[in-house]
Amino acid sequence: MREIRMVDLKTQYEKIKNEIDKAIQQVLDSTAFINGSEVRDFKLKLEEYLNIPYVIPCGNGTDALLVSMMALDLKPGDEVITPGFTFIATVEAIALLGLTPVIVDVNPDTFTIAPEAVREAITDKTRAIIPVHLFGQCADMDKILNLAKQNNLFVIEDTAQAMGAEFIPANNTRKKAGTIGDIGCTSFFPSKNLACYGDGGAVFTHDKNLAEKITSIVNHGSKKKYYHERIGVNSRLDTLQAAILNVKIRYLDQYNVARQLVAGYYDKAFQHQPKLKIPVRANYSSHVFHQYTLQLENTINREDLMAHLKSKGIPSMVYYPVPMHKQPAFESFQKSYAEFPVTEKLCKTVLSLPIHTEMDEEQLNYITRTLMDFIN
């Protein structure tokens, strides 16, 4: 049996090695390492895939969030609502701009931002909502968009973990994750469903004016070299990474199907075990399984289970062990009346198993049997 990894980038690379190597070599031959033609090609490919008119590549997913808020002219003191069960980048980008992150609880089934918690958190200082499409499926965007419309708020989607997922609104007009709100943001970190071999990110929008501002901001606030109309940053997608993404975007749907098949295998193995809660699929979103995350009954010692799996050569991870409202970095932003029962429970009970595009039945059978042996 092959070694089991949380993410098997090596085997994935070996399957498309000739295409990747050729794409990289073309960049080396051209020596256009910054803003080469591959960046433009990838921008167009991603616009077509997402069915959105404007994609702006950038340096990483955190920058994507940062420049999005800069383009919306949010000012220090403005409040931005976002979930507490997420990676730090979502909240960090808000704080970096001097804005006030307002952290709220999440849905106990999907782990995505709870619309009722958003409603309770809105004040006269609220300017935006950043829902996170966590672990591979969309947040409840119909409800989020309704709240935003009622309160004149911007919606910035963090779709770093859900590239390729589809939102299915009440009117059944399917849209790709990240194309539903005012702005979508993503990361191409190596472990993502659509991933490069370093850092990379992108911002997408339907709004031409926003797209022009974001394009300027990622290039030092400039449209013309040495002429700077606004304060910006240096956040460009590297040409080598764009070349890699040009290859891998052709396989994105295939990769997502592979992840869904792994999730289906896990579901079948665990669905009748009362001590485990398998991932819930929302009826308003497809799920592309960036992570496969179980909830453990509190009688199961998570650390002992992880140690058992590790002793058998099976990695596992906890996403995320510390909620955002308990991170020392954000203590000064917390409101004394805020409560996070779902987030705090999830941080103590979730466990993610290996899931990636290269898993085979032998590995899956071994993982599920080993886990069930411990529980039983």
Secondary structure, 3 states (H helix, E strand, C coil): CCCCCCCCHHHHHHHCHHHHHHHHHHHHHHCCCCCCHHHHHHHHHHHHHHCCCEEEEECCHHHHHHHHHHHCCCCCCCEEEEECCCCHHHHHHHHHCCCEEEEECECCCCCCECHHHHHHHCCCCEEEECCECHHHECCCHHHHHHHHHHHCCEEEEECCCCCCCEECCCCCCCEECCCCCCEEEEECCCCCCCCCCCCCEEEEECCHHHHHHHHHHCECCEEECCEECCCCCECCCCHHHHHHHHHHHHHHHHHHHHHHHHHHHHHHHHCCCCCEECCCCCCCECECCCCEEEEECCCCCHHHHHHHHHHCCCCCECCCCCCHHHCHHHHHHCCCCCCCHHHHHHHHHEEEECCCCCCCHHHHHHHHHHHHHHHC
